[in-house]
Amino acid sequence: MTGSLPIDGFRPYPRPMRTLRTFRLNLFLLLAGPLLVGASGGSGGMDPKLRVSDHVERHRVAYGEIAQRIWDLAEVGYQEVESSALLKSSLREAGFSIAAGVAGMPTAFIAEYGSGHPVIAVLAEFDALPGLSQTRNPERQTRDDVAAGHACGHHLFGAGSVAAALAVADWLSASGTRGTLRVYGSPAEEGGAGKAYLVRDGLFDDVDAALHWHPSSNNGASIHGMLANKSAKFRFRGISAHAAAAPERARSALDGVEAMNHMANLLREHVPQETRIHYVITAGGHAPNVTPDFAEVFYYVRHPKTETLHEIFERVVAAAEGAAKGTGTRVDYEVIHGANELVPNEALGRAMDANLQRVGGVRYNAADKRFARELRKSFLAEAPPVESAAEIETFTIQGVYPGSTDVGDVSQVVPTVGLSTATWVPGTPPHSWQAVASGGTEIGNKGMINAAKTLAMTAVDLYTRPDLLESAIAEHRERIGPDFVYRPLVGDRAPPLDYRNPSTGGPRP
């Protein structure tokens, strides 16, 4: 049994503790006073938050067009060529410098504006999910031109983050406020862990805080953890023969996959209850009368704690080894992606919540309500009323949300905060055709605009309130502990740029 990226083969990527960052923050505290006076005076005395909100509002049609163009493209992970180019073009035209193709990912980029500290990062995603093609109709109807769909709303995520950044850049310029703003264009969040490679390459080392958001069916800025997640493709190799005339000469690679899956399903009884293990068979043969000499199964393993995840993943690997031995086949595996657990930050979360409360929720017009009522007919569970999505959830400190994100890797090294806004009809599950449909309408655009305003206002807080940044950094340091060393779950592997290619993992010698 060989594993291309065994657990104990991780090379640690130590990140310096906040000594240097704290020094920069102290310098910022000394210099901020006169700069913050200019923050309002330099823009004609206008409330900075009102200015950035107005900037987003004035350009809401253009931002909606960008988001919907990315929705049309529906490019999957590491193939988001046109989507990435569209966002880069918008930022470049506004005066951002662009570093493209960073961390070995052609569609990744870093756009920067301003100079000095603090350095505030805004995260942007833009990948679609395969197999979820859908039109902008409230009934199930696939498109003829693409096989993928934005069922997690990343077309809105990327465009909304860029909208926020453009508003903040406008305010920074007008007010003379010192600081650096960066937009991190991160591809392949859906199973490709693009941000893990950005973090691994040290591209967040000088960042003071990171902001992000995510499309949803509700509005909220509560803080919570998320599951660490590691995936791998297990590839079994056997011997082909005629399945009826010479079965004794064959060793079925598909038997290996099925034996592994059986053992993994038995394993579920003997792992911590928070664990999630799921898989799909991505290759299982071509004809029933030909014993397959190659078969592949793609596994995700999740747990709230990264260290526990390591142990469970090794048990899944052991199941693969046992399956190969028992079926007379060979197996190897390739780690495809890994996302560390999300580190929440209450100081930043409360600031984000205050700004979301000021912006408000999403209100529907007559056309939105008609669409929502029709879409609700397809829901399996009872859905909330559709008159609007205006309610904002009360801020809470929650446990662990049963999902995963490569934002977790960013949060390991930088104080990080996010929010969600209602870009989907209330009750819509993520990763569904209904989410694709909602995100392709003005309902999606409205939620995106609210998110952009909230992100921009929170960035203003971080540039003008040194106490908030200081509290966020102190809290982050306490949560990760004094002996923290960042370790990417992707190990040393290069980004899997072809992981969405259906031919990946085919028969090999």
Secondary structure, DSSP 8 states (H G I E B T S, - for coil): -EESS-GGG--------THHHHHHHHHHHHHHHHHHHHHHHTTTT--HHHHHHHHHHHTHHHHHHHHHHHHHH--BTT--HHHHHHHHHHHHHTT-EEEESGGG-TT-EEEEEEESS-EEEEEE---BEET----SSSS----SS-SEE-TT-HHHHHHHHHHHHHHHHHHHHHHT--EEEEEEE---TTTT-HHHHHHHTTTTTT-SEEEEEEEESSBB--EEEE-EEEEEEEEEE-B--BTTT-GGG-B-HHHHHHHHHHHHHHHGGGS-TT-EEEEEEEE--S-TTB--SEEEEEEEEEESSHHHHHHHHHHHHHHHHHHHHHHT-EEEEEEEEEE------HHHHHHHHHHHHHH--EE--HHHHHHHHHHHTT-SS-----SEE--B----EEEEES---THHHHHHHS-EEEEEEE-S-TT--SSSHHHHHHHTSHHHHHHHHHHHHHHHHHHHHHHH-HHHHHHHHHHHHHHH-TT-----TTTT----TTTT-TTTT----
